[in-house]
Amino acid sequence: MTPPMDSSGHAARGDAAIRRVPLGSRRMALRLVAMALLMALLLGGLYAFNSYRSHAISAFFAHNRPPPAIVAMTVAERQTVPRYLTGIGTIAAVHQVTVVSQVGGMVTQILFTAGETVAAGQPLLQLDDGPEQGDLKNFEAQAHYAAVTLRRNQELAARQAAPLATVDQNQAQLDEADANIAKTKALIAQKLIRAPFAGRLGVRQVEIGQYVGAGTAMVTLTDLSQLYINFTLPEKDAAAVHPGQAVQLGVDAFPGQSFDAKIHVIEPQIAADTRSIKLQAVMANPDEKLLPGMFANVRVVLPPAADVVTVPETAVDYTLYGDSVYLVRSEGDDAQGKPQLVAKRVPVEAGEHVGDRVVILSGIKAGDRVVALGQNKVLFDGEPVTPSEAGSLVPPAQIPNN
C-alpha cells in the first residue's frame, strides 16, 4: 500500500510513528504517574496529621496546666531580736595552784584523799620534823635559862650588886633563844603542808616514805566556785564592750545549755599580731559543772535590735548568686473563682540568725507571705501554689523520732 503523500510529494510519517510506540512503555508511564500521585497524597496526609497533632498538643497544654504546688506558707514578722558579739575563749580557774613543799624532807603522813574538797588551812601532808622538834626543845631550854639568869641579874643590879653589862648580856641571850625558837617553829610549820585556799584536790603525786625536795609538786588544788573566761574579739568591737557587760557562753560538754558571766577586765591594748582585743569575764560556778581548760563559745550581749523583719530559716534559699525567698502573691481568680496564689522569687539580704529565724535586712517587708517549706515543688517563677494543710509539712528538726 502506498503511503499518503504531502503537497511536496513526501509521505506523511506522524501517524506511523505513533503507531510504532510499544504498548509496554505506555503502561509504565501510567504506573509512574499513579505512584507519584499516591506519594503526594501520602506526604500531604502525613503533613496534615503532624500539623493536627502539634496543634492538639499545644491546645492540651494550654488548657490543662498542672495543679498548683502545695507549699507551707508563713508571714514575715516584725520583731525585737537580741544582738551579740561572738568570740572563742577558754575557761580558767580564779584560784588554782600546784601544792609544793617549801623545804625538803621525807613524807611521813598523807592527810588527804585525791579528788576531795578541802577547806582553807586544812593539813595535807606531813614531812619528817623530828630534828626540828629536838632543836625547838633545846632553844626553849636556852630561853628558859636565859630568862631566869636575866631576872636574877636584874634584881642584883637593882641593889647595885651586879653590873648592868651582865644584864644586857643576859637580855641578848634571851632574845637570841627566842629568835631560834621562832625560826624553828616556822620550819616545823613548813613541814606540815596545808591547803592555801578552799578547793578541790587533784591526783596525788607523792607517796609515804618518799623524800621530796623544795619545790616538789605534790597535788593540784583548784577553787571551782568562781571561774574566768578568757576570750578575744576583733578590734572593731572594742568600743561596744565595757566592764560589767553580760556574757553568755556555751561549752561542748553541755550542749544546748547557756551559762552567764560578766566582763571583768578588758586588756588596755590591741594585739599587734591578730588585731584583736583580749577580755576576761568572771562567772559563778556553784555546782562546779564547768572546769578550767574547757573550750567556750562566748557571746557578749548587746542592746537588742527593735522592729526588724524576720522569717523562718527554712524560707531563705541560699545560693552562689545570692539569697532569695519565694514571695506569695494573689493574681486574679482561678477557674473556680477562688483567688489564685503564685510564688515569685524575690532577692533578699539576709542578716544574722536568731534561733530558727533569720533577719531580713531588705527585699521584703513585715506582713508579706512567703513560702516556708516546699520550695523544691516550685518549678518556675510565678508558678501557682496552694497552702498545705496544717501539719502536713513539718521541718525536719521537729519530726519526732520513732
Stockholm file with secondary structure:
# STOCKHOLM 1.0

chainA/1-402         MTPPMDSSGHAARGDAAIRRVPLGSRRMALRLVAMALLMALLLGGLYAFNSYRSHAISAFFAHNRPPPAIVAMTVAERQTVPRYLTGIGTIAAVHQVTVVSQVGGMVTQILFTAGETVAAGQPLLQLDDGPEQGDLKNFEAQAHYAAVTLRRNQELAARQAAPLATVDQNQAQLDEADANIAKTKALIAQKLIRAPFAGRLGVRQVEIGQYVGAGTAMVTLTDLSQLYINFTLPEKDAAAVHPGQAVQLGVDAFPGQSFDAKIHVIEPQIAADTRSIKLQAVMANPDEKLLPGMFANVRVVLPPAADVVTVPETAVDYTLYGDSVYLVRSEGDDAQGKPQLVAKRVPVEAGEHVGDRVVILSGIKAGDRVVALGQNKVLFDGEPVTPSEAGSLVPPAQIPNN
#=GR chainA/1-402 SS CCCCBCTTSCBCCHHHHHHTSCHHHHHHHHHHHHHHHHHHHHHHHHHHHHHHHHHHHHHHHHHCCCCCEEEEEEECEEEEEEEEEEEEEEEEEEEEEEEECSSCEEEEEECCCTTCEECTTCEEEEECCHHHHHHHHHHHHHHHHHHHHHHHHHHHHHTTSSCHHHHHHHHHHHHHHHHHHHHHHHHHHHTEEECSSSEEECCCCCCTTCEECTTCEEEEEEEEEEEEEEEEEEGGGGGGCCTTCEEEEEETTSTTCCEEEEEEEEEEEECTTTCEEEEEEEEECTTCCSCTTCEEEEEEEEEEEEEEEEEEGGGCEEETTEEEEEEEEEEEECTTSCEEEEEEEEEEEEEEEETTEEEEEESCCTTCEEEEECGGGCCSTTEEEEECCTTSSCCGGGSCCC
#=GC SS_cons         CCCCBCTTSCBCCHHHHHHTSCHHHHHHHHHHHHHHHHHHHHHHHHHHHHHHHHHHHHHHHHHCCCCCEEEEEEECEEEEEEEEEEEEEEEEEEEEEEEECSSCEEEEEECCCTTCEECTTCEEEEECCHHHHHHHHHHHHHHHHHHHHHHHHHHHHHTTSSCHHHHHHHHHHHHHHHHHHHHHHHHHHHTEEECSSSEEECCCCCCTTCEECTTCEEEEEEEEEEEEEEEEEEGGGGGGCCTTCEEEEEETTSTTCCEEEEEEEEEEEECTTTCEEEEEEEEECTTCCSCTTCEEEEEEEEEEEEEEEEEEGGGCEEETTEEEEEEEEEEEECTTSCEEEEEEEEEEEEEEEETTEEEEEESCCTTCEEEEECGGGCCSTTEEEEECCTTSSCCGGGSCCC
//
